[in-house]
Amino acid sequence: SELYMKIITSMRAGNFDVAGKCFDPEFVVHEDLGMPYGGVLKGADAFFKLRRKVYDTWGEGCLKLLFVCGDKVDHATANFRIVGRPGGATEEVESYVTVVWTFRNDLAVEARVFYYDTPRLSKAIAGH
């Protein structure tokens, strides 16, 4: 989706004002409940803070976009490889993250975040 690429490109450039304009005021993100920072959050700013928590936990550059798929208008699924030392772990931890986006009227209205093997990841974070 072009809208998803605009969001991710703006965030990567640190231009959160531009990215924020791509979110519906009622935007909701559902972060995997198996993660320590999981839960339901509302609004673009909450999404940006969640993103910061992920980077603070895993390390800068931890998310590598593998591919995006979806229809051209209403949906996008972004697939990432996540690698880092969550919570200061002594060994590197690797997994995968899928974020399913829903768009309506040219705005992001929902994102659902899924991690592969959340029990292992949550344990790695909690153990350090």
N, C-alpha and C positions, 0 to 999 in steps of 0.2 A: 504494500500500500504506500502511496506517495505520502500520505499524512504521517504514517509511522516513520518513514525515512526522514521527514522534516523534524519530527519530535526527536529522534535519536541523534540526528546531525546537530541540531541546536543544543541538546544537552551535552554532547561531546565537546562542543565549542565553548561551553560554559554560558551560553546565551539562554538562560532560563526564562527571560521575559518573552522571547519568541516561542519557546517550547510551551510555556504556560498558556499562551493564546490558543493552543491546539486542543485544550482540555475543556470539556463541558463543565460548568460550575458544579454539577452534581456527579462528577467523575468519582468512581469507586475503584480501589485496587484491593484485590483479595490476595494477600501474601500467604504462601503456604504455612498453615498452622503448625506444621512440624518443625518450623524454624523458630529460633528464639525471638526473632523480630517479626514473627508472623501475626496476621490479624487482618481485619477489614479497616481500611483507611479511606478517608474521603477528601477529595480535592487535589489539585495539581501540586500544591505545596507539600501535602502529605506524601505524595508519590516521590517528589524530589528528596524529601527527608529520608524516606525509606531507601532510595537509591544510595544516599550518602551513608546510611547505616550498613548497607551491604559492602560498600567500599571500605568503610572503617573496620569492618569485621574481617574481610578477606584480603584487603590490600588493593591499592590503586592498580588499575589495569587487569583486575581479576576476571572480568567478563570479556570473552572473545565471541563476537557475533559469528555464528557459523552460516546461517541462512535465514531468510524470511520467506514465508509463503502465505497465501491467502487470496481472497478475491480482491479486486481492484478498489472496492469502495468501503464495505462494511466490516471487514475482518482482516487481521494479520496475525500470524504466529511467528514470533521471533525465537530462534533456537540458539542458545549460547553454551559454550564450554566455560565452566568456572574453575579456576585454579588459584590456590593461594594457601596461606598459612593462617586459617581462621583463628581469631583470638590469640595469635602469637604461637600457634602450634609449631613444634620443632620440625615436623615433616610436612611436606606439601600435600594438600588434599585436592582431589580433582573430582568433578561431577558435571552434570548438565542441568540447564535451566531452560524451561519453556515458558514464554509469556504469551498468553492469548489475549489479543486486543479486540475490542468492539468499538466501532465508530458509527456515529449517526449525525447527519447534518454537518459533515466535515469537521467533527470534533470527536475526541476520544471520550467515551462514556464509561468504559470498564476495562480493567486489565486483571487477568488471573495468572498468578505466578506458581509454577510447579517445579520442584527440585527432584532430581533422581536420587533416591536413597536418603531421604530426609533423616531417618534415625541415625545413620552413620554420620551425616554432616552435623546434625544437632549435637551429637555426642562429642565430635571433634571440637566444636565451638565451646561447649560447656566445660570440656576437660582442660581448657587453657585460659 
